[in-house]
Structures are given as structure tokens and as C-alpha cells.
Amino acid sequence: MRSVGSLVIWCDVTRAAMRYVISRPNLRELVVFGLKHPGKLTGFERASGLEKLVCMYGVSEDDLFEFSKLPNLKSIDVKFSNLTRRALERLLLMPTLTSIDVEDTEFDDDMASIVSQSETITELEVGASKLTSKGFRKICRMKQLAVLDVWSTDITEADLEHLSRLPNLAYLSIGGFEDQTRLTAAGVIPHLERIKSLKRLWLDGIPMTPGQREMLEARYEKVRF
């Protein structure tokens, strides 16, 4: 399998087996459903071709430290991982990393303060996390952001005014579960209109009238409800 550049393993993989998975010389993209025992992750510093990593379930703090050794990683998706402040700080030291997805983790306002200092992260997905208005305002200082997912977080309609400070924002995901009442179409749409660079939206869980849906679909390249 030396020629394989993209590999999806939609099952749990032992940490011991991962050393063989990442040893493929041409591997650029790797998707693993989850990690399990036995063994310990090793050898990631030698996976110089890997640019995109998705590993969702069973990822520990030590695993994140090992992932941070990837020398040329551009995108990491570690939803549901045991994200800690120390692990996040280590990930943000990666020189080539531009995209990070930590949805449904312990990501909070303290971590938002840390990531807001990055000048290289252009895609940030922190949906279903512990983010509140305080941390959201700090994230909105990241003028380089092109992608932002803050779905199902503790932010209000008034907080959305800070999104206009993001001159490069092309994709935004906001909303919540179907029973959420914090965000309404009438309160959200005026704030969206102020984001001149916006092209794509995901407004999951925000009730819309047929007219509001049609207006948004006509205005933006792609909208999901």
C-alpha cells in the first residue's frame, strides 16, 4: 500500500497498529474512527507527508501530544477528544497547522483566549463546546479566520455583532439543537448581512420562514438549515 495517499479506517485502531498505518511513505490524509489499547502512539515525527488527520474517539491528552509531532500537518480534526489546555498549546506550536476542529470537547473561554493569539489558524471549529460570549469575543479578534463553527455554544444574538470584525470569514456555522431559543432568524440575519465576505452558512436549529430561507439561498453560495 505504499502508493496510497488517502486512507479511511472506519473502525477503532490500536495505538500499536497506528505506527504501521502512518509509515506509508505517500500518505497525505488519514481518517481513523477511534483509538484503543494496547500500545502507545509513536513515530509521528517521521510521518512527514501527512497533511490532514482526522481521529475522533478515544483520543487522550498523550495522543494529542504525539499528533503535535507531525512536521507538516495542516489540518487536524479531533472531535470528542480529551482536549486540555496543555494539549491545545502544543498543537498551536505546529508551524504548518491552519485548520483545527475540536467540536464536542472541553474547549472553553480559557482555550479561546489561547487560540485567539494565533496568526496562522484560518479554520476553527469549536461547536458543542463550553465556549461562551467571553471567549467568542476573543475568537473574533482573529482577522485571518475564513471558517468558523460555533454551533450549539453559549453565545447570544448580541454577540454576533463581533463577527463583522472578521474581514475574511467565508463560512459560518451557528445555531443549536431543534429546541434552542437563543438564536432567531430575525435576530441573526441582520448580523449576517454585515459580514461582507460571507459565502456559506449552516444555520442548524434556527427556525426560518419560507421567505427567509429563499432570501438567504439567493444571497449566499450555499446555505444549510
Buried (B, 14 or more C-beta within 10 A) or exposed (E): EEEEEEBEBEEBBEBBBBBEBBEBEEBBBBBBBBBBEEBEBBBBEBBEBBBBBBBBBBBBBEBBBBBBBBBBBBBBBBBBBBBBBEBBEBBBEBEEBBBBBBBBBBBBBBBBBBBBEBEEBBBBBBBBBBBBBBBBBBBBBBEBBBBBBBBBBBBEBEBBEBBBBBEEBBBBBBBBEEEBEBBEBEBBBEBBEEBEEBBBBBBBBBBBEEEBBEBBEEBBEEBEB
